[in-house]
């Protein structure tokens, strides 16, 4: 194996690891968002955990994370909680930083 091949293999492994960590951070962010929304919905304990799992599952409906944003906005609005899509987006942006740090730390 040449030096170039080793370098290429190293880049491929780093790319795969980065993508895996990005995926894990997005899943973690969605879970945290679900718990945040559950609190606003008055849910706690197992009900809050179950709701956060619904939010995580919503991310697999379509590409991107608008499906998660829409689910949370629609659920909150349906229960009479005043929230805008922009507020949920800001919360998602805050939580992705938290989630990325948690994934990087291995927690």
C-alpha positions as CSV (number, residue, x, y, z in Angstrom):
1,X,0.0,0.0,0.0
2,X,1.4,3.3,-1.0
3,X,1.5,6.5,1.1
4,X,-1.2,7.9,-1.1
5,X,-3.4,4.9,-0.5
6,X,-2.9,5.1,3.2
7,X,-3.7,8.8,3.2
8,X,-6.9,8.2,1.1
9,X,-8.0,5.4,3.5
10,X,-7.4,7.8,6.4
11,X,-9.6,10.5,4.9
12,X,-12.3,7.9,4.1
13,X,-12.3,6.7,7.7
14,X,-12.4,10.3,9.0
15,X,-15.3,11.1,6.7
16,X,-17.2,8.1,7.8
17,X,-16.6,8.9,11.5
18,X,-17.7,12.5,11.0
19,X,-20.9,11.5,9.3
20,X,-21.6,9.0,12.0
21,X,-21.1,11.6,14.7
22,X,-23.3,14.1,12.8
23,X,-26.1,11.5,12.6
24,X,-25.8,10.7,16.3
25,X,-25.9,14.4,17.1
26,X,-29.0,15.0,15.0
27,X,-30.7,12.1,16.7
28,X,-29.7,13.4,20.1
29,X,-30.8,16.9,19.2
30,X,-34.3,15.5,18.2
31,X,-34.5,13.6,21.5
32,X,-33.7,16.8,23.5
33,X,-36.1,18.8,21.4
34,X,-38.8,16.2,22.1
35,X,-38.1,16.4,25.8
36,X,-38.3,20.2,25.6
37,X,-41.6,20.1,23.8
38,X,-42.9,17.4,26.1
39,X,-42.4,19.7,29.0
40,X,-44.3,22.4,27.3
41,X,-47.1,19.9,26.6
42,X,-47.2,19.0,30.3
43,X,-45.8,15.6,29.8
44,X,-43.3,14.0,32.2
45,X,-41.7,10.6,32.9
46,X,-42.5,7.8,30.5
47,X,-44.9,10.0,28.5
48,X,-42.2,12.6,27.9
49,X,-39.8,9.8,26.9
50,X,-42.3,8.3,24.5
51,X,-43.0,11.7,23.0
52,X,-39.3,12.3,22.5
53,X,-39.1,9.0,20.6
54,X,-41.9,10.1,18.3
55,X,-40.0,13.3,17.5
56,X,-36.9,11.2,16.7
57,X,-39.0,9.0,14.5
58,X,-40.4,12.0,12.7
59,X,-37.0,12.8,11.3
60,X,-37.1,9.7,9.1
61,X,-40.2,10.8,7.2
62,X,-38.4,13.1,4.7
63,X,-35.0,14.5,4.0
64,X,-33.9,17.4,6.1
65,X,-35.2,18.3,9.5
66,X,-38.3,20.3,8.6
67,X,-40.4,17.2,9.4
68,X,-39.2,17.4,13.0
69,X,-39.8,21.1,13.2
70,X,-43.3,20.7,11.7
71,X,-44.2,17.9,14.1
72,X,-43.2,19.8,17.2
73,X,-45.0,23.0,16.0
74,X,-48.1,21.1,15.0
75,X,-48.2,19.2,18.3
76,X,-47.7,22.3,20.5
77,X,-50.2,24.3,18.5
78,X,-52.8,21.5,18.7
79,X,-52.5,21.6,22.5
80,X,-52.9,25.4,22.6
81,X,-49.2,26.2,23.2
82,X,-48.3,29.4,21.3
83,X,-45.1,28.7,19.4
84,X,-43.8,29.6,16.0
85,X,-41.8,27.6,13.5
86,X,-39.0,30.1,14.0
87,X,-38.9,29.6,17.8
88,X,-38.7,25.8,17.3
89,X,-35.9,26.3,14.7
90,X,-33.9,28.5,17.2
91,X,-34.3,25.8,19.8
92,X,-33.2,23.1,17.3
93,X,-30.1,25.2,16.6
94,X,-29.3,25.6,20.3
95,X,-29.8,21.9,20.9
96,X,-27.6,20.7,18.0
97,X,-24.6,22.4,19.7
98,X,-25.5,20.7,23.0
99,X,-26.0,17.3,21.3
100,X,-22.8,17.5,19.3
101,X,-20.9,18.2,22.5
102,X,-22.5,15.3,24.2
103,X,-21.8,12.9,21.3
104,X,-18.2,14.1,21.1
105,X,-17.8,13.6,24.9
106,X,-19.2,10.1,24.5
107,X,-22.2,10.6,26.8
